[in-house]
Amino acid sequence: MPQPEIASQTLALHEAKRERRHNHIAYAYALFAAWILLVVAGWVLPDRMQVDLGSPKAEPAWLGDSGGDRLLGYDRVGNAIGPRVLKAFTVYPLPLILGTLIFSIGGIIIGILRSGFFIKLNFIGEMIIDKITQIIELFPAYIAIIMIAWYTTQSRFELGDHWKNLNMAACALAILNIPFFAKVVSRRVSQLAAMDFIEAERAMGLKKMQILYKHIFVPYLVPNLILTAGSFMMELLFMDIGLSYVSSQLGEFTAFPSDSSLGYLLSCAYRPENFSQFSDVSGWVLDGGWYFLEIAVITSILLFSIRWFIHLIRTVFVEGLTHA
Amino acid sequence: MPEQNPYFEAKSLSAGVYNRNRGRVFHFFRNVSFKIDKDEVVGLVGESGSGKTRLGLSLFGLLRDGPGLYSGSLNFSLSDTPKIHFDFGDPHSSSGLRRGLQPVLGRRMGLIMQGAKSALNPYQTIGTQLKDTLQLAGCPASDLSNVSEQLYKAFSLSSKQDSISNRYPFALSGGQAHRVMIALGFAMGPDLLIADEPTTGVDSPIQALILQHFKAFRSGELGPRRQEGRPRPSMLFITHQIDLMKGLTDRVMVMYCGELLEVCKTRDLGHLPHHPYTERLLEIALETGGRRHLHSIPQIAGRMPVMYDPPKGCVFADRCSMVKEHCWKVKPELTTHEAGHQVACHERGGDDA
């Protein structure tokens, strides 16, 4: 009989899809847990990982004085690269949180104001907000340069303080992200505010703030916020790698030299004198391995940023929480 | 006497939106005056596009586009609450009305919206939405599950095998969503309930069931327990099926092109010299119910006037079989013909009939 067959096939397809989705969720949770562990490990370890740049072959205390060779070898002053790569990734959570807070708060305030959910702006008000956001969107690089240039004139600016300057750069990047997120918020809020179920909630006597939080922000804007935070992380990585690579090429007294910056590590890769530091253990890295590292970093960032990372975050936070 | 103490009263209420491109106002409804007394069910009937839903939404301050209500006044005198009065003189935003009604919305006034599927939150389960509504209406936590179960059972929404409470709105059929929406309206236990086409889009048995539930809700058998001394709920029942009025409503208001054409007691329907439009509605309801062939179902010839340019005379003139010369020129006012019967027609009990 055809009908039960079709029904069973549909059921099987549905089951397979569900199973696939659960597998995705499991992988995503595992990767997310690994990332958290990596960051936590980095936070626990940094004090012990400090090494004296002046004394070659100095190793982090937690590695012990084994005298052996490390994965990825040593840099030109003899510091182990492997632990530094690990440490390099641990500097990002705080700028990420700081930047996310800035662009989310700014974007939500401007977006809700523009959507007319609370206050109906007049023509001039709408025009002012639109023009400011358009200017930021049209000339992001100029705005960033202005902000960074202003920061360098401040007394708290310090050359070589990578962590502090990275946080400042994250703030500048977050400000550039505000118009984008404000547009997302504005579009979503004005779209939802006209929907019947929101009207029904209003008729039930819910206040606008309650509606905004319970029926708009949590179900609709939080996933957008997480996705934007994910892409912000990628922008942050690109920016840090780019700036620290460029500044490490310029000289010692630059804004972004660091013993644990990814860009600095990358610049080390191009120095021929580093090759002599490699041992047999990291011989595979020596045979063009530094280029492999560079390609691997860029490829993984590209992959993460474009498709996979978005999928990961969506799976963990949206589907994972919904179907948990 | 209920006449001395109306729950709700609207006087000369008009609403519309200004179209900037055309430079004219699109009227939702014009000069609508009516009242709903304590313990009274009023039916509002009319064809699609006559402004019934807009009128219902405007009472909650939910007209979202344009100036909304621009003239007339509203009086709310719900029991145990201070009187609320709004006067719309100049162009006025309906947000002020919503702010003023905030204390009574949900607890004292409830709305059953048209389009059940879109009026349910797609991100919450039915159980969550029902419990939230009950809590909002002040239902004690101990009664939550009892009242929910009672509503599920009454609306045939749960059985031993399956419960609807864990489902999301997309997993409901159209009829189920409709019943859930009505259950949510009842769950609020309001003193004044406005039901916007609660029987549209459901089959006949469900329609009968819904009407029974409305009666049960009115008598206090369904929904949360009402406090001692609180009167039975009043309702404004909006529909386009005039045959549903009998047995449920006390009075009927007939609306056409944003104007009230007739107000009468439900028991007098069919026994009075009605407005020609009401007569046609009654005929159609009678003959459609008699299962005649589809091609022989009567229709009202012509179309409703565009609300940008309402006619100077009677709004029904171009579709009326009894139209006379002066119907095109002079607008008939809603005047009392007999006790409790008002008609806006020159030929049927109008002021100059």
Chai-1 contact restraints between the chains, C-beta under 6 A:
chainA,res_idxA,chainB,res_idxB,connection_type,confidence,min_distance_angstrom,max_distance_angstrom,comment,restraint_id
A,D196,B,M113,contact,1.0,0.0,6.0,A-B,restraint_1
A,D196,B,G115,contact,1.0,0.0,6.0,A-B,restraint_2
A,D196,B,S118,contact,1.0,0.0,6.0,A-B,restraint_3
A,D196,B,A119,contact,1.0,0.0,6.0,A-B,restraint_4
A,F197,B,A119,contact,1.0,0.0,6.0,A-B,restraint_5
A,F197,B,L120,contact,1.0,0.0,6.0,A-B,restraint_6
A,F197,B,N121,contact,1.0,0.0,6.0,A-B,restraint_7
A,E199,B,L62,contact,1.0,0.0,6.0,A-B,restraint_8
A,A200,B,M113,contact,1.0,0.0,6.0,A-B,restraint_9
A,A200,B,A119,contact,1.0,0.0,6.0,A-B,restraint_10
A,A203,B,F60,contact,1.0,0.0,6.0,A-B,restraint_11
A,A203,B,L111,contact,1.0,0.0,6.0,A-B,restraint_12
A,M204,B,G106,contact,1.0,0.0,6.0,A-B,restraint_13
A,M204,B,L136,contact,1.0,0.0,6.0,A-B,restraint_14
A,G205,B,L105,contact,1.0,0.0,6.0,A-B,restraint_15
A,G205,B,G106,contact,1.0,0.0,6.0,A-B,restraint_16
A,P219,B,Y123,contact,1.0,0.0,6.0,A-B,restraint_17
